[in-house]
Amino acid sequence: MSAVAEKLKDLARINRLGGKGALADALDEAVEQLDAATSLIRDFPFLVFAAPGTRSVVGATESGEYAHRLGEWTRRREEFLQKGGKR
């Protein structure tokens, strides 16, 4: 969890203690979305070439694995975007 997310979580806790449950819930939701966005950014699929700058051959196994990871990442991104659009 990032420093910003930690501060938002603390702010939610303070607001909940102060009787402002709706604001605390909104802050908790913001923390969840921030964590999901951070995860999407960090998990973007990539290929690592053994010898950068030289001719490389990417076979069916690597291509298939990359396509699978990219598909899973795209599915997660779509779920994230749908959650954000429901407001």
C-alpha positions in Angstrom: 0.0 0.0 0.0 1.4 3.4 -1.0 1.9 6.3 1.4 -1.1 8.1 0.0 -3.3 5.1 0.4 -2.1 4.8 4.1 -3.0 8.4 4.7 -6.4 8.0 3.2 -7.0 4.9 5.3 -6.0 6.8 8.4 -8.3 9.7 7.4 -11.2 7.1 7.0 -10.5 5.7 10.4 -10.6 9.2 12.0 -13.8 10.1 10.2 -15.4 6.8 11.3 -14.5 7.6 14.9 -16.0 11.0 14.4 -19.3 9.5 13.3 -18.9 10.3 9.6 -19.4 6.8 8.3 -20.4 7.8 4.7 -17.2 9.9 4.3 -15.1 7.0 5.8 -16.7 4.6 3.3 -15.9 6.9 0.4 -12.3 7.1 1.5 -12.0 3.4 1.9 -13.4 2.9 -1.6 -10.9 5.4 -2.9 -8.1 3.4 -1.3 -9.4 0.2 -2.9 -9.4 1.9 -6.3 -6.0 3.4 -5.8 -4.6 0.0 -4.9 -6.2 -1.6 -7.9 -4.8 1.1 -10.2 -1.4 0.7 -8.7 -1.6 -3.1 -9.3 -2.6 -2.6 -12.9 0.3 -0.3 -13.6 2.8 -2.6 -11.9 1.5 -5.8 -13.5 1.5 -4.7 -17.2 2.8 -7.7 -19.1 6.1 -7.4 -20.9 8.7 -9.6 -22.8 12.3 -9.7 -21.7 14.8 -10.4 -24.5 17.9 -12.4 -23.6 20.2 -10.3 -25.8 18.8 -6.8 -26.4 19.9 -5.1 -29.5 20.6 -8.4 -31.3 18.2 -10.4 -33.5 15.8 -12.3 -31.3 13.3 -15.0 -32.2 10.0 -15.1 -30.2 8.5 -18.5 -30.5 5.0 -19.7 -30.1 5.4 -20.5 -26.4 6.5 -17.0 -25.6 3.9 -15.4 -27.8 1.1 -17.5 -26.4 2.2 -16.8 -22.8 2.4 -13.1 -23.5 -1.0 -13.1 -25.2 -2.5 -14.9 -22.2 -1.0 -12.4 -19.7 -2.1 -9.5 -21.8 -5.6 -10.9 -22.0 -5.8 -11.3 -18.2 -4.4 -7.8 -17.7 -7.0 -6.4 -20.1 -9.8 -8.2 -18.3 -8.7 -6.8 -15.0 -8.4 -3.3 -16.5 -12.0 -3.6 -17.9 -13.3 -4.6 -14.4 -11.4 -1.6 -12.9 -12.9 0.8 -15.5 -16.4 -0.5 -15.0 -16.1 -0.1 -11.2 -15.0 3.5 -11.7 -17.9 4.3 -14.1 -20.6 3.2 -11.7 -20.6 6.4 -9.7 
